[in-house]
Amino acid sequence: MGLAMSPDSSRPMLRITSFCGPPGAAPASCAMLSSCQARGFWGRVGSGILRHHSGRVEGRASMRIIRSSDFTEGRWRNGMGVSWDIASDPPGTDDFGWRFAIARIEADVPFSNYPLVDRIFTLIEGNGLDLAFEGHRSLAVHRRFVPHPYPCDVPTSCRLRDGPCRALNLFVRRGAWRAVADVLSSGADLAHPGPILLFALQGAADVNGHALAEGDAAIASDAITADTEGFLYAARLSPS
Protein backbone atom coordinates (compact mmCIF):
# COMPACT_ATOMS: atom_id res chain seq x y z
CA MET A 1 0.00 0.00 0.00
CA GLY A 2 1.48 3.31 -0.91
CA LEU A 3 1.10 6.71 -2.43
CA ALA A 4 1.78 7.94 -5.94
CA MET A 5 4.43 10.65 -5.98
CA SER A 6 5.26 13.53 -8.24
CA PRO A 7 8.28 12.55 -10.42
CA ASP A 8 10.07 15.80 -9.56
CA SER A 9 9.18 16.17 -5.89
CA SER A 10 9.50 14.32 -2.59
CA ARG A 11 6.13 15.69 -1.45
CA PRO A 12 3.04 13.47 -1.49
CA MET A 13 0.78 14.58 -4.34
CA LEU A 14 -1.98 11.97 -4.17
CA ARG A 15 -4.09 10.52 -1.40
CA ILE A 16 -5.25 6.92 -1.16
CA THR A 17 -8.97 6.99 -0.52
CA SER A 18 -10.34 3.45 -0.63
CA PHE A 19 -8.39 0.22 -0.85
CA CYS A 20 -8.28 -3.09 0.99
CA GLY A 21 -5.86 -5.86 0.15
CA PRO A 22 -2.35 -7.24 0.59
CA PRO A 23 0.73 -5.06 0.18
CA GLY A 24 1.85 -4.70 -3.42
CA ALA A 25 -1.63 -4.49 -4.92
CA ALA A 26 -2.62 -1.36 -6.82
CA PRO A 27 -4.29 1.38 -4.77
CA ALA A 28 -6.91 3.87 -5.80
CA SER A 29 -6.11 7.54 -5.33
CA CYS A 30 -7.36 11.11 -5.47
CA ALA A 31 -5.90 14.52 -4.82
CA MET A 32 -3.95 15.89 -1.97
CA LEU A 33 -2.72 14.13 1.20
CA SER A 34 -1.16 10.81 2.04
CA SER A 35 -3.65 8.86 4.14
CA CYS A 36 -4.05 5.34 5.40
CA GLN A 37 -6.14 3.43 7.90
CA ALA A 38 -5.14 0.43 10.02
CA ARG A 39 -8.22 -1.61 10.66
CA GLY A 40 -8.26 -5.40 10.65
CA PHE A 41 -6.08 -7.73 8.57
CA TRP A 42 -3.83 -5.79 6.16
CA GLY A 43 -5.62 -2.67 7.33
CA ARG A 44 -7.87 -0.56 5.18
CA VAL A 45 -6.84 2.58 3.42
CA GLY A 46 -9.53 5.20 3.89
CA SER A 47 -10.30 8.84 3.37
CA GLY A 48 -9.48 11.25 6.17
CA ILE A 49 -11.22 14.41 7.32
CA LEU A 50 -8.39 16.90 7.19
CA ARG A 51 -9.45 20.09 5.44
CA HIS A 52 -7.79 23.37 4.47
CA HIS A 53 -8.04 26.25 6.90
CA SER A 54 -11.51 27.70 7.26
CA GLY A 55 -10.65 29.60 10.44
CA ARG A 56 -9.61 28.53 13.92
CA VAL A 57 -11.19 25.43 15.38
CA GLU A 58 -13.36 26.13 18.40
CA GLY A 59 -13.47 24.01 21.56
CA ARG A 60 -9.89 22.76 21.37
CA ALA A 61 -8.81 20.53 24.23
CA SER A 62 -5.44 20.45 25.96
CA MET A 63 -2.42 19.07 24.16
CA ARG A 64 0.72 17.37 25.47
CA ILE A 65 3.99 18.17 23.73
CA ILE A 66 6.62 15.40 23.66
CA ARG A 67 10.04 16.71 22.67
CA SER A 68 12.39 14.40 20.77
CA SER A 69 14.83 14.60 23.69
CA ASP A 70 12.17 13.00 25.91
CA PHE A 71 11.66 9.88 23.79
CA THR A 72 12.63 6.66 25.60
CA GLU A 73 15.36 4.61 23.90
CA GLY A 74 15.07 0.82 23.95
CA ARG A 75 15.40 -2.32 21.88
CA TRP A 76 13.00 -3.96 19.47
CA ARG A 77 10.91 -6.72 20.91
CA ASN A 78 13.07 -9.28 19.06
CA GLY A 79 16.30 -7.49 20.04
CA MET A 80 17.30 -6.84 16.42
CA GLY A 81 17.30 -3.05 16.48
CA VAL A 82 17.00 0.20 18.42
CA SER A 83 13.72 2.01 19.05
CA TRP A 84 12.52 5.21 20.70
CA ASP A 85 9.15 5.11 22.41
CA ILE A 86 7.13 8.31 22.03
CA ALA A 87 3.89 7.35 23.80
CA SER A 88 1.64 4.38 24.48
CA ASP A 89 -1.57 3.47 26.25
CA PRO A 90 -1.15 2.11 28.82
CA PRO A 91 2.47 3.29 29.08
CA GLY A 92 5.45 1.04 29.64
CA THR A 93 3.99 -2.35 28.76
CA ASP A 94 3.94 -4.78 25.83
CA ASP A 95 0.22 -5.25 26.47
CA PHE A 96 -0.58 -1.84 24.97
CA GLY A 97 -3.76 -0.71 23.30
CA TRP A 98 -1.70 1.54 21.05
CA ARG A 99 1.98 2.48 20.83
CA PHE A 100 3.76 5.29 18.96
CA ALA A 101 7.50 4.80 18.37
CA ILE A 102 10.49 5.27 16.07
CA ALA A 103 12.67 2.37 14.90
CA ARG A 104 16.16 2.48 13.44
CA ILE A 105 16.81 -0.26 10.88
CA GLU A 106 20.52 -0.89 10.33
CA ALA A 107 20.56 -4.27 8.56
CA ASP A 108 18.43 -6.83 6.73
CA VAL A 109 16.51 -8.26 9.68
CA PRO A 110 13.21 -9.87 10.66
CA PHE A 111 10.70 -7.55 12.29
CA SER A 112 9.20 -8.25 15.71
CA ASN A 113 6.00 -10.27 15.88
CA TYR A 114 3.07 -8.75 17.78
CA PRO A 115 0.02 -11.06 17.94
CA LEU A 116 -3.29 -9.31 17.22
CA VAL A 117 -1.59 -5.99 16.49
CA ASP A 118 -1.70 -3.88 13.32
CA ARG A 119 0.98 -1.35 12.35
CA ILE A 120 1.14 1.81 10.28
CA PHE A 121 4.75 2.00 9.05
CA THR A 122 6.10 5.31 7.72
CA LEU A 123 9.66 5.75 6.40
CA ILE A 124 11.08 8.99 7.80
CA GLU A 125 14.80 8.71 7.02
CA GLY A 126 16.93 6.74 4.58
CA ASN A 127 16.85 5.47 1.02
CA GLY A 128 14.08 2.92 1.40
CA LEU A 129 13.56 -0.76 2.02
CA ASP A 130 11.50 -3.76 0.96
CA LEU A 131 9.25 -5.72 3.31
CA ALA A 132 8.63 -9.42 2.69
CA PHE A 133 5.50 -10.97 4.24
CA GLU A 134 5.24 -14.73 4.63
CA GLY A 135 2.51 -15.95 2.28
CA HIS A 136 1.82 -12.49 0.83
CA ARG A 137 3.24 -10.10 -1.74
CA SER A 138 6.16 -7.92 -0.73
CA LEU A 139 5.89 -4.19 -0.14
CA ALA A 140 8.35 -1.65 -1.59
CA VAL A 141 8.82 1.28 0.80
CA HIS A 142 10.85 3.73 -1.28
CA ARG A 143 9.39 7.13 -0.39
CA ARG A 144 9.56 8.97 2.88
CA PHE A 145 6.41 10.17 4.65
CA VAL A 146 4.04 7.63 3.08
CA PRO A 147 2.08 5.53 5.66
CA HIS A 148 1.76 1.79 5.01
CA PRO A 149 -0.56 -0.41 7.16
CA TYR A 150 0.05 -4.12 7.69
CA PRO A 151 -0.51 -6.76 10.41
CA CYS A 152 2.28 -7.40 12.91
CA ASP A 153 1.44 -11.08 13.41
CA VAL A 154 2.42 -12.13 9.87
CA PRO A 155 6.16 -13.01 9.76
CA THR A 156 7.87 -9.99 8.17
CA SER A 157 11.46 -9.40 7.12
CA CYS A 158 13.18 -6.27 5.85
CA ARG A 159 15.80 -5.73 3.14
CA LEU A 160 17.48 -2.32 3.05
CA ARG A 161 18.02 -0.66 -0.32
CA ASP A 162 20.98 1.59 0.42
CA GLY A 163 21.97 2.07 4.03
CA PRO A 164 20.16 2.43 7.36
CA CYS A 165 16.64 3.80 7.67
CA ARG A 166 14.37 5.11 10.39
CA ALA A 167 10.62 4.54 10.51
CA LEU A 168 7.75 6.00 12.50
CA ASN A 169 5.46 3.23 13.75
CA LEU A 170 1.94 3.34 15.11
CA PHE A 171 0.84 0.01 16.60
CA VAL A 172 -2.82 -0.63 17.45
CA ARG A 173 -4.35 -3.60 19.25
CA ARG A 174 -6.71 -5.28 16.79
CA GLY A 175 -10.27 -5.27 18.08
CA ALA A 176 -9.47 -2.57 20.65
CA TRP A 177 -8.32 0.42 18.57
CA ARG A 178 -8.27 1.54 14.98
CA ALA A 179 -6.21 4.35 13.46
CA VAL A 180 -6.21 6.65 10.46
CA ALA A 181 -2.90 8.34 9.57
CA ASP A 182 -2.57 11.43 7.38
CA VAL A 183 0.50 13.36 6.27
CA LEU A 184 -0.18 17.06 6.10
CA SER A 185 1.82 19.36 3.84
CA SER A 186 -0.05 22.62 4.47
CA GLY A 187 -2.36 24.24 7.01
CA ALA A 188 -5.44 22.24 7.97
CA ASP A 189 -8.12 21.77 10.62
CA LEU A 190 -8.86 18.38 12.12
CA ALA A 191 -11.75 17.40 14.40
CA HIS A 192 -11.78 14.04 16.17
CA PRO A 193 -13.17 12.95 19.57
CA GLY A 194 -10.35 10.54 20.38
CA PRO A 195 -6.57 10.90 20.66
CA ILE A 196 -4.75 12.64 17.81
CA LEU A 197 -1.06 11.70 17.55
CA LEU A 198 1.19 14.24 15.85
CA PHE A 199 4.80 14.12 14.66
CA ALA A 200 6.75 16.84 12.85
CA LEU A 201 8.29 14.81 10.03
CA GLN A 202 10.11 17.62 8.28
CA GLY A 203 10.32 21.26 9.24
CA ALA A 204 8.65 22.99 12.16
CA ALA A 205 4.90 22.96 12.79
CA ASP A 206 2.40 24.99 14.78
CA VAL A 207 -0.48 23.04 16.37
CA ASN A 208 -3.10 24.96 18.35
CA GLY A 209 -0.55 27.70 18.89
CA HIS A 210 2.14 25.34 20.17
CA ALA A 211 5.45 25.09 18.30
CA LEU A 212 6.77 21.66 17.31
CA ALA A 213 10.36 21.46 16.12
CA GLU A 214 11.24 18.85 13.52
CA GLY A 215 11.21 15.48 15.26
CA ASP A 216 8.89 16.57 18.10
CA ALA A 217 5.56 14.86 18.81
CA ALA A 218 2.29 15.73 20.54
CA ILE A 219 -0.96 14.17 21.68
CA ALA A 220 -4.16 16.18 21.27
CA SER A 221 -7.88 15.50 21.26
CA ASP A 222 -11.15 16.96 20.01
CA ALA A 223 -9.79 19.45 17.46
CA ILE A 224 -6.57 20.91 16.12
CA THR A 225 -5.56 23.71 13.81
CA ALA A 226 -2.16 23.01 12.29
CA ASP A 227 0.34 24.73 10.05
CA THR A 228 3.58 23.19 8.86
CA GLU A 229 6.66 24.33 6.97
CA GLY A 230 7.16 20.81 5.64
CA PHE A 231 5.30 17.62 6.59
CA LEU A 232 3.25 16.87 9.70
CA TYR A 233 2.01 13.36 10.58
CA ALA A 234 -1.45 13.23 12.17
CA ALA A 235 -3.04 9.96 13.28
CA ARG A 236 -6.56 9.70 14.68
CA LEU A 237 -7.23 6.87 17.14
CA SER A 238 -10.70 5.47 17.82
CA PRO A 239 -11.91 2.61 20.01
CA SER A 240 -13.05 -0.35 17.93
C-alpha positions as CSV (number, residue, x, y, z in Angstrom):
1,M,0.0,0.0,0.0
2,G,1.5,3.3,-0.9
3,L,1.1,6.7,-2.4
4,A,1.8,7.9,-5.9
5,M,4.4,10.7,-6.0
6,S,5.3,13.5,-8.2
7,P,8.3,12.6,-10.4
8,D,10.1,15.8,-9.6
9,S,9.2,16.2,-5.9
10,S,9.5,14.3,-2.6
11,R,6.1,15.7,-1.5
12,P,3.0,13.5,-1.5
13,M,0.8,14.6,-4.3
14,L,-2.0,12.0,-4.2
15,R,-4.1,10.5,-1.4
16,I,-5.2,6.9,-1.2
17,T,-9.0,7.0,-0.5
18,S,-10.3,3.5,-0.6
19,F,-8.4,0.2,-0.8
20,C,-8.3,-3.1,1.0
21,G,-5.9,-5.9,0.2
22,P,-2.3,-7.2,0.6
23,P,0.7,-5.1,0.2
24,G,1.9,-4.7,-3.4
25,A,-1.6,-4.5,-4.9
26,A,-2.6,-1.4,-6.8
27,P,-4.3,1.4,-4.8
28,A,-6.9,3.9,-5.8
29,S,-6.1,7.5,-5.3
30,C,-7.4,11.1,-5.5
31,A,-5.9,14.5,-4.8
32,M,-3.9,15.9,-2.0
33,L,-2.7,14.1,1.2
34,S,-1.2,10.8,2.0
35,S,-3.6,8.9,4.1
36,C,-4.1,5.3,5.4
37,Q,-6.1,3.4,7.9
38,A,-5.1,0.4,10.0
39,R,-8.2,-1.6,10.7
40,G,-8.3,-5.4,10.6
41,F,-6.1,-7.7,8.6
42,W,-3.8,-5.8,6.2
43,G,-5.6,-2.7,7.3
44,R,-7.9,-0.6,5.2
45,V,-6.8,2.6,3.4
46,G,-9.5,5.2,3.9
47,S,-10.3,8.8,3.4
48,G,-9.5,11.3,6.2
49,I,-11.2,14.4,7.3
50,L,-8.4,16.9,7.2
51,R,-9.5,20.1,5.4
52,H,-7.8,23.4,4.5
53,H,-8.0,26.2,6.9
54,S,-11.5,27.7,7.3
55,G,-10.7,29.6,10.4
56,R,-9.6,28.5,13.9
57,V,-11.2,25.4,15.4
58,E,-13.4,26.1,18.4
59,G,-13.5,24.0,21.6
60,R,-9.9,22.8,21.4
61,A,-8.8,20.5,24.2
62,S,-5.4,20.4,26.0
63,M,-2.4,19.1,24.2
64,R,0.7,17.4,25.5
65,I,4.0,18.2,23.7
66,I,6.6,15.4,23.7
67,R,10.0,16.7,22.7
68,S,12.4,14.4,20.8
69,S,14.8,14.6,23.7
70,D,12.2,13.0,25.9
71,F,11.7,9.9,23.8
72,T,12.6,6.7,25.6
73,E,15.4,4.6,23.9
74,G,15.1,0.8,24.0
75,R,15.4,-2.3,21.9
76,W,13.0,-4.0,19.5
77,R,10.9,-6.7,20.9
78,N,13.1,-9.3,19.1
79,G,16.3,-7.5,20.0
80,M,17.3,-6.8,16.4
81,G,17.3,-3.1,16.5
82,V,17.0,0.2,18.4
83,S,13.7,2.0,19.0
84,W,12.5,5.2,20.7
85,D,9.1,5.1,22.4
86,I,7.1,8.3,22.0
87,A,3.9,7.4,23.8
88,S,1.6,4.4,24.5
89,D,-1.6,3.5,26.2
90,P,-1.2,2.1,28.8
91,P,2.5,3.3,29.1
92,G,5.5,1.0,29.6
93,T,4.0,-2.3,28.8
94,D,3.9,-4.8,25.8
95,D,0.2,-5.2,26.5
96,F,-0.6,-1.8,25.0
97,G,-3.8,-0.7,23.3
98,W,-1.7,1.5,21.1
99,R,2.0,2.5,20.8
100,F,3.8,5.3,19.0
101,A,7.5,4.8,18.4
102,I,10.5,5.3,16.1
103,A,12.7,2.4,14.9
104,R,16.2,2.5,13.4
105,I,16.8,-0.3,10.9
106,E,20.5,-0.9,10.3
107,A,20.6,-4.3,8.6
108,D,18.4,-6.8,6.7
109,V,16.5,-8.3,9.7
110,P,13.2,-9.9,10.7
111,F,10.7,-7.6,12.3
112,S,9.2,-8.2,15.7
113,N,6.0,-10.3,15.9
114,Y,3.1,-8.8,17.8
115,P,0.0,-11.1,17.9
116,L,-3.3,-9.3,17.2
117,V,-1.6,-6.0,16.5
118,D,-1.7,-3.9,13.3
119,R,1.0,-1.4,12.4
120,I,1.1,1.8,10.3
121,F,4.8,2.0,9.1
122,T,6.1,5.3,7.7
123,L,9.7,5.7,6.4
124,I,11.1,9.0,7.8
125,E,14.8,8.7,7.0
126,G,16.9,6.7,4.6
127,N,16.8,5.5,1.0
128,G,14.1,2.9,1.4
129,L,13.6,-0.8,2.0
130,D,11.5,-3.8,1.0
131,L,9.3,-5.7,3.3
132,A,8.6,-9.4,2.7
133,F,5.5,-11.0,4.2
134,E,5.2,-14.7,4.6
135,G,2.5,-16.0,2.3
136,H,1.8,-12.5,0.8
137,R,3.2,-10.1,-1.7
138,S,6.2,-7.9,-0.7
139,L,5.9,-4.2,-0.1
140,A,8.3,-1.7,-1.6
141,V,8.8,1.3,0.8
142,H,10.8,3.7,-1.3
143,R,9.4,7.1,-0.4
144,R,9.6,9.0,2.9
145,F,6.4,10.2,4.7
146,V,4.0,7.6,3.1
147,P,2.1,5.5,5.7
148,H,1.8,1.8,5.0
149,P,-0.6,-0.4,7.2
150,Y,0.0,-4.1,7.7
151,P,-0.5,-6.8,10.4
152,C,2.3,-7.4,12.9
153,D,1.4,-11.1,13.4
154,V,2.4,-12.1,9.9
155,P,6.2,-13.0,9.8
156,T,7.9,-10.0,8.2
157,S,11.5,-9.4,7.1
158,C,13.2,-6.3,5.8
159,R,15.8,-5.7,3.1
160,L,17.5,-2.3,3.0
161,R,18.0,-0.7,-0.3
162,D,21.0,1.6,0.4
163,G,22.0,2.1,4.0
164,P,20.2,2.4,7.4
165,C,16.6,3.8,7.7
166,R,14.4,5.1,10.4
167,A,10.6,4.5,10.5
168,L,7.8,6.0,12.5
169,N,5.5,3.2,13.8
170,L,1.9,3.3,15.1
171,F,0.8,0.0,16.6
172,V,-2.8,-0.6,17.4
173,R,-4.3,-3.6,19.2
174,R,-6.7,-5.3,16.8
175,G,-10.3,-5.3,18.1
176,A,-9.5,-2.6,20.6
177,W,-8.3,0.4,18.6
178,R,-8.3,1.5,15.0
179,A,-6.2,4.3,13.5
180,V,-6.2,6.7,10.5
181,A,-2.9,8.3,9.6
182,D,-2.6,11.4,7.4
183,V,0.5,13.4,6.3
184,L,-0.2,17.1,6.1
185,S,1.8,19.4,3.8
186,S,-0.1,22.6,4.5
187,G,-2.4,24.2,7.0
188,A,-5.4,22.2,8.0
189,D,-8.1,21.8,10.6
190,L,-8.9,18.4,12.1
191,A,-11.7,17.4,14.4
192,H,-11.8,14.0,16.2
193,P,-13.2,13.0,19.6
194,G,-10.3,10.5,20.4
195,P,-6.6,10.9,20.7
196,I,-4.8,12.6,17.8
197,L,-1.1,11.7,17.6
198,L,1.2,14.2,15.9
199,F,4.8,14.1,14.7
200,A,6.8,16.8,12.8
201,L,8.3,14.8,10.0
202,Q,10.1,17.6,8.3
203,G,10.3,21.3,9.2
204,A,8.6,23.0,12.2
205,A,4.9,23.0,12.8
206,D,2.4,25.0,14.8
207,V,-0.5,23.0,16.4
208,N,-3.1,25.0,18.4
209,G,-0.6,27.7,18.9
210,H,2.1,25.3,20.2
211,A,5.5,25.1,18.3
212,L,6.8,21.7,17.3
213,A,10.4,21.5,16.1
214,E,11.2,18.9,13.5
215,G,11.2,15.5,15.3
216,D,8.9,16.6,18.1
217,A,5.6,14.9,18.8
218,A,2.3,15.7,20.5
219,I,-1.0,14.2,21.7
220,A,-4.2,16.2,21.3
221,S,-7.9,15.5,21.3
222,D,-11.2,17.0,20.0
223,A,-9.8,19.5,17.5
224,I,-6.6,20.9,16.1
225,T,-5.6,23.7,13.8
226,A,-2.2,23.0,12.3
227,D,0.3,24.7,10.1
228,T,3.6,23.2,8.9
229,E,6.7,24.3,7.0
230,G,7.2,20.8,5.6
231,F,5.3,17.6,6.6
232,L,3.2,16.9,9.7
233,Y,2.0,13.4,10.6
234,A,-1.4,13.2,12.2
235,A,-3.0,10.0,13.3
236,R,-6.6,9.7,14.7
237,L,-7.2,6.9,17.1
238,S,-10.7,5.5,17.8
239,P,-11.9,2.6,20.0
240,S,-13.1,-0.4,17.9
